[in-house]
Amino acid sequence: MFSRDIGIDLGTANVLIHLKGKGIVLNEPSVVAIDKNTGRVLEVGEAARRMVGRTPGNIDAIRPLKDGVIADFDMTEAMLRHFIDKINVKGFFSKPTMLICCPTNITKVEQKAIKEAAEKSGGKKVYLEEEPKVAAVGAGMEIYQPSGNMIVDIGGGTTDAAVLSMGNIVTAETVKMAGDKFDAEILQYIKKEYKLLIGERTAEDIKINVATVWEGSRNEEMEIRGRDMMTGLPRTITVRSEEIEKALREPASIIVHAAKQVLEKTPPELSADIIDRGVILTGGGALTHGIDQLLADELKVPVLLSEDPMDCVAKGTGIMLENIGKVERKKII
């Protein structure tokens, strides 16, 4: 059996793998469950995510990536190896070529860590590419033309805003504000306002089912359960869209500010193209209710949600693997 080329969206919240010729073959949470006493990896991916906040003292469910970069090298390597073994792409005599995405502002040391983790988990040649560029390709934008394209990629750990032209990034901003921080803000709001402790998964459920960042655009409510901080006993409360909107105002404004900074640094000719073409939103965080309306209102340009925002980066790696020559110069030696 011969090995195949794979593209990896190594996200803070999820890992997606695109297999050349087959499409996206894996989409699992970036979570590893380990036994703290022995250091042994117990579960990876979805099975590990189900353990978050529900494990006994000796088991720890951890996220090895933080803000788009590796926080725990050994766990990232173990997670990647597990996923690559799962999709069965290693040949008897050959290893797969990998293309991995990273945020625009990471350091050479962080790039080297990603590359080494990929090589140790079974990669032959490892290429790194900037996430907004790959997301733009996956969203169907014609970035290799001499015209301006703007993308805002809202992931789990970081938001990348970038303007692209002639296949390269003209100007970009990365902020450590994205889907995970929205969850954390909701968690803190419930704790402060209701004196109720909830877990990460409940906070995420609130974000998906109730939350909005555009005032007055959603009117949902939801019953949630948690632990009362005063009595220590379980308690049920009802949360509404309007109060969650207030809780998310500050984090949403940070994303808006990053997008504005990119537009302010964009050459006038490319700015004119963006008014015509609009801004494309990608990433799981782009599914947050009202984020497109908020950005359109603040930036004064059309803002469009891509077709499959969560899959854009993984799809983009697949397209770039087909044209690996264009990526060759990016290979880190």
N, C-alpha and C positions, 0 to 999 in steps of 0.2 A: 504493500500500500504506500502511495506517495503522499507527502504532506501537502496541505493547502495553505494559501495565504489567508490571513484573518485580520480584520479590523476591530479594534477594541475601543469602546467608549468607556474609559475607566472613570466612572463618576463617583462623587461623594455618596450619593444615595443608591444608585444602581449601576451595574456593569452590563453593558450590551455587547454582544459579539456578532460580527458580520462575517460569514464564511463565503469566500469568493465562489460565485456560481450558485449559491443556495439562498443568500439573503441573511436576515437576522435569525440566528439559531439559538441564541440564549439571551434572556433578559431576567436578571436576578438581583436582589438587593445586595449592596456592598456590606455585608455583615458576616462576621466570623464568631462562632461560639467556641470558647476554649475552657478547658479544665484548669483553674488557677493553680491547683496543687501540682499538676504534672506538666502543664504547658501544652497538653495534647489538644489538637483541633478536633472538636466533636461534630460540629455542623457548619456548613457554609451556605450563604445565599438565603433563599426563602425559608428553609427549615430553621436557620439561625435567627432570622428576623422574627419568627413567631415566638422566639424565646425572649426577645427584648422586654425587660421589665418583669419577666415571669420566671426567673431562674433562681435556684437555691444558691447559697453563699459561695459554693465552690465553682460555680459555672458563671462565666462572664461573657456576655454577648457584646462584642465591640465592633466599631466601624474603623477599619484600618486607614481610611482616607479622610482627610479633613481639609475643607476649603479647597478642594480640587487637587491637593497634593498628598504624598504619602506621609502619614503620621506614624505608622508602625510598619517598618520594612518587612520583617519576617512574616507578619500576618497578611500583608498585601501579596507577597510571593506565594504563600500557602493558598490564598484565595484564588489567585490567577491560575496556579497549577491545578487546583480542583476543577475550575471552570473549563480549562483547556483539555484536561483529561475527559471531562464529561462530554464534550462535543467530539472527541476522538479525531483529532486532526494530525496527530504526530504519525509520521511514517516509520518504517523499520530502520531506514537509513537516512532519513531526512527530517528536519524540523521546519515548522511553518515560519514564513515571513510575517512579521506583525507591523501594523500601523496603529499607533496609539495617540489619542488626543490629550492635550494638556492646555491649561489656561494660558492667556497671552503673557502674563507678567511673572511667570515662575522663573526662579534662578537656575543657573547652570547646574548647581548642586542638586536641585530638585529634579531637573530633567534627567540627570545622570542616575538618580535613584529610581525613577520610573523605568528607564532603559535597563538597568541592572536587574530589577525585579522581573521584568518581562523575559530577559535572557535566561535567568535562573529558572523560570517557570517553563522554559522549553522553546523560546524563540530563537530562530537562526539569525536573521537580520531584523533589527528593530528600528522603525522610523517613528519620529515624533512630528506631529503636526498641530498647529494652533486650532483650538476648539471652534472659535467662531467661523474660521475659514471652512472647516470640515462641515459644520452645521449649515453654512450657506450653500455648499455644494449639495448636501443632502436635501435641502429645502427646494432645490431646483433653480437656484439663482445663477445667473450667467456671470460669474465673477471674473472670468478670463477676458471679458470685453473691456474696452476703455471707457467704462461708465461707472457711476457710483452706485453701490449697493450697501444698504445698512442692515445689520442684523443685531438683535438683542437675544442672547442665549442665556436663559435663566435656568440654572441647574439646581442641584441640591445644596452645594457648598458655595458656588460662586456664580456671579452674573458677568458675562462678557458682552460688552457692546463694542461693535467695530464697523468701520466703513471700509469696503474692499473695492479695488479696481485693478484690472490687468493681472488678476490671480494673486494679488498680495494685499496685506492689510495696510491701509493708508494711515489710519488713526484708530486707537483702541483704548478701552478702559476695562479693568477688571476690578470688581468689588466683592468682598466676602459677605455678600448679602444675597440670599436666595431661599429656596424652599425650606431648608432645615431651620434657618433663622426665623422664618414665618411661624413654624411649629413652636420654636422656643418662645417667641413673643406671645403666642396664644397660651402656652403653658403658664408663663409668668403672669399674664393677665388674669387667668382663672384663679391662680394662687393668691394674687393681691386683692382681687375684687370679691371673691367668694370664700376665701380662706379654705380652698379645696385643692388637694394635691391630685394631679392626674398624670398619666404616663405619656410618653412620646407618641404612641400609637393613637391614643384618644385625641391628642392635639392635632395629629394629621387628619383624623376623621372629621374634626371640626372644620379644618381648612378646606377639605374637599366638599363637605356637605352644606356648610353654613357660610363660610367666610367670603368676603368680597373686599376689594380695595378701591371700589368706585362707589362713592356715597349714594345711597338710595337705589342702587341697581338690583339689590337682592333682598328678599324678605322671607328668610327661612328661619326655622328654630329646630333645636335638637336637644334631646335629653342626654345628659352625660353623667357618669358615675365616677366617684373618686373617694379619697379619704379626707374626712374633715380634720383640719389642722387643730381645732380646739378639743374635740372629743376623741379623735383617733378612730372614729367609727365610719363605716361607709355611708355616703350621702349622694342623693340624686339632685341635680339642678337642671334648669333649662337655659340654654344660651341662644342668642339671636344674632342675626347677620349684622344689624346696625352697631352692636357693641364690639363685635370682632373687627369691623371696619375701622373703628377708632383705635383698636389695639395694633392694627397693621399699618397705620398711617406713616409712622416714622420709618420702618423698614422699606415700605414701598417708595417713599420719597428719596431714599438713598439710591435705588435703582433708577429712578427718574433723573436724578442729578448726574449719575454716570452717563446716561444716554445723552443728556444735554451737553456735557463736557465734550463728548465725542463729536457732536454736531458743531459745537463752537470751534473745534480745531480742524474741521473739514474744509478743504479748498472750495471756493464758490461754485465752480463748474460742477463739482461732484454733489454739492448741496442741492443744486437745481435738479439733478437726476433723482435725488432722494425724494424731492417733493412730488415728482412724477410717479416714481415706482413705489414709494412708501417704505416703511420699516417692517421687516419680517421678524416675528417672534418665534423662537424655538426653545426646546428644553421643557422638562416637566413643570418647572415653576411658571411657565407661560400659560399653563392651564388654570392658574389661580384666577378666580372670577373677577372680571373688571380690570385686569392689568392692561389689556389692550386699549380700553376706553380711557384709562388714566394717562397712558403714554401718549395717545393721540391728542388728548386735550392739552397736555403739558408741552409737547414737542411741536404742535401745530402742523403735523404731517400725518398722512394716512398710516395706520398701524394694522398689519394683517397677521393673523395667527396662521402658522404653517400647517400643512395638512396632517402630519403625524408628528407633533412637536417633540415627543419623547424619543422618536426613532431617527430624527434628522442627522444626528452626529454619527450614529452607527451606519446609516445609509450612505452618508458622505464618505466614510472610510472605505466602503465597498466600491464606490465610484472612483476614489483615488487609487485604490489597489489596481484597478483596471488601467490606470495611467500612472504607474509607479515611477516612470521616468521623470515626471514633473516633481515628484516628491524626493527623488534621489539626492538632490543637493541639500535636503534638510537633514539627511542622516547624520546623527551625532557620532563622531569618531572618538 
